[in-house]
Amino acid sequence: MEDKHMLMIPGPTPVPEQVLLAMAKHPIGHRSAQFSEIMAEVTAQLKWLFQTQNDVYCLAASGTGAMEAGLINFINAGDKVLVGDNGKFGERWAIVCETYGMDVERVKAPWGEALDPEVFRTKLEADTAKEIKAVVVTHSETSTGVLNDLETISRYVKAHGALMIVDAVTSLGACNVPTDAWGLDVVASGSQKGFMIPPGLGFVSVSDKAWAAYENAKIPRFYFDLKAAKKNLAKNTTPFTPPVNLIFALQAALGMMQREGLENIFSRHQRLTDATRAAVKALGLKTFAPDGNASTAVTAVDPAPIGAEDIRKAMRTNFDIALAGGQDDYKGKIFRIGHLGFVHDRDVITAIAALEATLQGLGHGDFESGAGVKAAAAVFQNA
């Protein structure tokens, strides 16, 4: 049947009808007073979501673009940078830093495990010469479903004095990311995750401490020069042509989020996570990330001995439900269930029921029929 596609991946995520309708409006001039009013409202909404008094800048870019901007505006070539690397995206930020000539030291953990904050503490405390200029951490590692202990790592970074630069692409809007309370200097995110709108917008918040570092940062930049974004945002505008209709969508989506409230958003995502993980285990499958460090955005599943791609193909073919695959060495070995943004209890129940049928169809029936749905429903009923 047409138009029944169901996204259960960690991005892009489902888009609410009122957000889609907002995008369908006729565009307006991005230098008009009307657009400036919208930018003023959106900026206030973003500061609310980021939990910051700092400005948050909208870029016509993906989350990767937002992170690149968050690196090159505040760090110089040759500067020493610690980068947490326990998945595809931590690895990516190390590569971006190396591309710009930064002196990168990777703080590694195996894929599927969380970064150890004590390793950061040891390295930072040993740096008495203050050579480390920044620490870069992916909060929710999308490739593995691991949530790193950002709060503790940031506390060690703050004590040292380096910049704390954060990939919050799949954590912002899915779990608590109190930018100011945790002392986060640069926080980047993207529109197609917890924000519930299509890809195309990146967001960056910047602290006063980071702006001080900007004055000495010499890496050439033009489109991603955040000083230009800062200057223009003071006038409720942007330095270059923005995707106007995505800004309309952002306004509508953030309005929905404010009506739901931060605590309700976080509790909903935790509920969806707990239900998904309980259901997966009830079906005899293994969750890839440990319970204590599970992302509230995505659950990675190890279905061995069943092929992960066989499951994804059957889910797509028989139920028109999209699950995400593994990446790099884990391609074909794990699959990932997204449960962030515009996702609610019934979406998880639907996906788990389809997964049960898929497993049975592939000859994996070592569970009581309905066990997955029953486990998920129990979480919802007890929440």
C-alpha positions in Angstrom: 0.0 0.0 0.0 1.3 3.5 -0.8 2.2 6.1 1.8 2.4 3.6 4.8 6.1 3.8 5.2 7.1 3.8 8.9 10.4 5.2 10.0 11.9 3.4 13.0 15.5 4.6 12.4 17.6 7.2 14.3 17.1 9.8 11.5 15.4 11.0 9.6 12.6 10.6 12.1 8.8 10.8 11.5 7.4 14.3 11.0 4.1 15.5 12.6 1.3 16.6 10.3 1.3 20.2 11.6 5.0 20.4 10.9 4.5 19.2 7.4 1.7 21.7 6.9 4.0 24.5 8.2 6.5 23.6 5.5 3.8 23.8 2.9 3.3 27.5 3.5 4.3 30.0 0.8 7.9 31.2 1.4 8.5 34.7 2.7 11.5 37.0 2.2 14.3 36.1 4.6 15.1 39.8 5.0 11.6 40.7 5.9 10.3 41.9 9.3 8.0 38.9 9.4 10.9 36.5 9.1 12.8 38.4 11.7 9.9 37.9 14.1 9.9 34.2 13.4 13.7 34.0 14.0 13.3 35.8 17.3 10.7 33.2 18.4 12.7 30.3 17.2 15.9 31.5 18.9 14.1 31.7 22.2 12.6 28.2 21.7 16.1 26.8 20.9 17.6 28.3 24.0 14.8 26.7 26.0 15.5 23.2 24.5 19.3 23.6 24.8 18.7 24.9 28.4 21.1 27.8 27.9 21.3 31.5 28.1 23.7 31.5 25.2 22.5 32.1 21.6 21.9 29.1 19.5 22.7 29.4 15.8 20.7 27.8 12.9 22.9 26.7 10.0 21.7 25.3 6.6 23.6 22.1 7.2 23.4 18.6 8.6 24.6 17.7 12.1 28.0 17.0 10.6 28.1 20.6 9.3 27.1 21.9 12.7 29.9 19.9 14.4 32.5 21.0 11.8 31.5 24.6 12.5 31.7 23.9 16.2 35.3 22.7 15.8 36.9 25.1 13.3 35.7 28.3 14.9 37.4 27.6 18.2 40.4 25.4 17.7 43.6 26.0 15.7 45.7 23.7 13.6 48.3 22.1 15.9 46.1 22.4 19.0 45.9 19.3 21.1 42.4 17.8 21.2 41.0 14.8 23.0 38.3 13.0 21.0 36.1 10.3 22.5 36.0 7.5 20.0 33.6 4.6 20.7 31.6 4.5 17.4 31.2 5.8 13.9 30.5 9.4 14.9 33.3 9.8 17.5 35.6 8.4 14.9 34.2 11.0 12.4 35.0 14.0 14.7 38.6 12.7 15.1 38.9 12.6 11.3 37.5 16.1 10.9 39.9 17.4 13.5 42.8 15.7 11.8 41.7 17.1 8.4 42.1 20.6 9.8 45.6 19.8 11.2 44.7 19.4 14.9 46.8 17.2 17.1 44.3 14.5 18.0 44.5 12.0 20.8 41.7 9.5 20.6 40.2 8.2 23.9 38.8 4.9 22.7 36.4 2.3 23.9 35.1 -0.7 21.9 32.0 -0.2 19.9 29.0 -1.0 22.1 30.7 0.2 25.3 30.7 3.6 26.9 33.7 5.9 27.1 35.4 5.8 30.5 35.3 9.2 32.1 38.2 8.3 34.3 40.5 8.0 31.3 39.6 11.6 30.4 40.2 12.7 34.1 43.7 11.1 34.1 44.8 12.7 30.8 43.4 16.1 31.8 45.0 16.1 35.2 48.3 15.0 33.7 48.2 18.0 31.4 49.8 20.5 33.8 51.0 22.6 30.8 47.4 23.0 29.6 48.3 21.8 26.1 44.9 20.2 25.7 42.7 22.9 24.2 39.4 21.0 23.7 37.6 17.7 24.4 35.2 16.4 21.9 32.5 13.9 22.9 29.5 12.3 21.2 26.8 12.2 23.9 24.5 9.6 22.2 26.6 7.4 19.8 24.1 6.7 17.1 26.0 3.9 15.5 25.9 1.7 18.7 23.0 3.0 20.9 25.4 4.0 23.7 24.9 7.0 25.9 28.2 8.4 27.2 28.5 10.0 30.6 28.8 13.5 29.4 28.1 15.1 32.7 31.1 13.5 34.4 33.4 14.0 31.5 32.4 17.7 31.3 33.1 18.2 35.0 36.7 17.0 34.5 37.1 19.2 31.4 35.8 22.2 33.3 38.3 21.7 36.1 41.1 21.6 33.5 40.0 24.6 31.5 39.7 23.1 28.0 36.7 23.6 25.8 33.9 21.0 26.1 32.6 20.4 22.5 29.6 18.1 22.2 27.9 16.1 19.5 24.3 16.1 20.8 22.8 15.2 17.4 20.7 12.3 18.7 20.6 13.2 22.4 19.2 16.7 22.3 15.4 16.4 22.5 15.7 12.8 23.5 17.3 13.1 26.9 18.4 15.8 29.3 21.2 18.0 27.9 21.5 21.0 30.3 24.0 23.0 28.4 24.7 25.7 31.0 24.4 23.5 34.1 27.0 21.0 32.7 29.3 23.7 31.5 29.1 22.7 27.8 30.9 25.2 25.6 29.8 24.1 22.2 26.8 21.9 21.6 25.8 20.8 18.1 22.6 19.0 16.9 20.6 18.4 13.7 17.0 18.8 12.7 16.1 15.3 11.5 16.4 13.7 15.0 14.6 14.8 18.2 13.5 18.0 16.5 10.9 16.1 14.4 11.6 17.9 11.1 13.3 16.8 7.9 17.1 17.1 7.4 18.6 20.4 6.5 19.2 22.4 9.7 22.1 22.3 12.1 22.2 24.0 15.4 25.2 25.2 17.5 25.2 26.8 20.9 28.3 28.7 22.0 29.5 29.8 25.5 31.3 32.9 26.4 34.4 30.8 27.0 34.2 29.5 23.5 33.8 33.0 22.1 37.0 34.0 23.9 38.8 31.1 22.1 37.3 32.3 18.8 39.4 35.4 18.9 42.6 33.3 18.6 41.3 30.7 16.2 42.9 31.1 12.7 41.5 28.2 10.6 40.0 29.8 7.4 36.2 29.7 7.3 33.5 31.7 5.5 30.1 30.0 5.3 30.7 28.4 8.7 32.0 31.5 10.4 29.9 31.7 13.5 30.9 35.3 14.2 28.8 36.2 11.1 25.9 34.1 12.5 26.3 35.9 15.9 26.3 39.4 14.3 23.2 38.6 12.2 21.3 36.9 15.0 21.5 40.1 17.0 19.2 41.5 14.3 17.1 38.3 14.2 18.4 37.3 10.8 21.0 35.0 9.2 24.2 35.9 7.3 23.1 33.8 4.2 19.9 32.6 2.7 18.2 30.2 5.1 15.9 27.3 4.2 12.8 29.5 5.1 10.3 26.7 5.0 12.4 24.5 7.3 12.4 27.4 9.7 8.6 27.4 9.6 8.8 23.7 10.4 11.2 24.3 13.2 8.9 26.9 14.7 5.9 24.5 14.6 8.0 21.5 16.0 9.5 23.5 18.9 6.0 24.8 19.7 4.9 21.2 20.0 7.8 20.3 22.2 7.2 23.3 24.5 3.6 22.2 24.9 4.7 18.7 25.9 7.4 20.1 28.3 11.0 19.0 28.8 10.4 16.5 31.6 7.5 14.8 29.6 9.7 14.6 26.5 12.5 13.0 28.5 10.3 10.6 30.3 8.6 9.6 27.0 11.9 8.8 25.4 13.0 6.8 28.5 9.8 4.9 28.4 10.2 4.0 24.7 13.8 2.9 25.4 12.8 0.7 28.3 10.0 -0.9 26.3 12.1 -1.5 23.3 14.9 -3.1 25.2 12.5 -5.3 27.3 10.8 -6.5 24.1 14.1 -7.2 22.3 15.3 -9.3 25.2 11.9 -11.1 25.5 12.4 -12.2 21.9 15.7 -13.8 22.7 17.9 -11.1 21.0 20.7 -9.2 22.6 20.9 -5.5 23.1 24.3 -4.2 21.9 24.7 -1.4 24.4 24.7 -2.1 28.2 21.7 -1.2 30.2 23.5 1.4 32.2 24.5 3.4 29.2 21.6 2.9 26.8 20.8 5.8 24.4 17.2 7.0 24.7 17.3 7.7 20.9 18.1 4.3 19.4 18.5 0.7 20.5 21.1 -1.4 18.7 20.3 -5.1 18.5 22.6 -8.1 17.9 20.3 -10.8 16.4 23.0 -13.5 15.9 22.7 -16.2 14.6 20.0 -14.5 12.4 21.4 -12.1 9.8 20.6 -8.5 10.7 20.1 -7.6 7.0 17.7 -10.5 6.6 15.6 -9.0 9.4 15.8 -5.5 7.9 14.8 -6.7 4.5 11.8 -8.7 5.7 10.6 -5.8 7.9 10.8 -3.5 4.9 9.3 -5.9 2.4 6.5 -7.3 4.5 5.6 -4.4 6.8 7.1 -1.3 5.1 9.0 -0.5 8.4 12.5 0.9 8.1 15.1 -0.2 10.6 18.7 1.0 10.5 21.6 -1.2 9.8 25.0 -1.6 11.4 28.0 0.5 10.2 31.6 -0.4 9.2 32.6 -3.7 10.9 29.1 -4.1 12.3 27.3 -3.9 9.0 25.2 -7.0 8.7 25.8 -7.9 12.3 23.5 -5.5 14.2 20.3 -3.5 13.4 19.1 -0.4 15.1 15.6 0.6 16.1 15.1 4.4 16.4 12.6 5.7 19.0 13.2 9.4 19.1 11.3 12.5 18.1 7.7 12.0 16.9 7.5 8.4 18.2 5.0 7.2 20.8 4.0 4.0 22.5 1.9 2.6 19.7 4.8 3.0 17.3 7.0 0.8 19.4 4.2 -1.8 19.9 3.7 -1.9 16.1 7.4 -2.3 15.3 7.8 -5.0 17.9 4.8 -6.9 16.7 6.2 -6.8 13.2 9.6 -7.9 14.4 8.1 -10.9 16.2 6.4 -11.9 13.0 9.6 -11.4 11.0 11.6 -13.5 13.4 9.1 -16.3 13.2 9.1 -16.1 9.4 12.9 -16.4 9.4 12.6 -19.6 11.6 13.4 -18.0 14.9 10.6 -19.0 17.2 12.3 -19.6 20.5 9.9 -17.3 22.4 6.3 -17.4 23.4 4.1 -15.9 20.8 3.4 -12.3 21.8 6.3 -12.2 24.2 7.8 -9.0 22.8 4.6 -7.1 22.7 3.8 -8.3 26.2 7.1 -7.1 27.5 6.8 -3.7 25.9 3.2 -3.3 27.1 4.2 -4.1 30.6 6.7 -1.2 30.6 4.1 1.2 29.3 1.5 0.1 31.8 3.9 0.5 34.7 5.3 3.8 33.6 
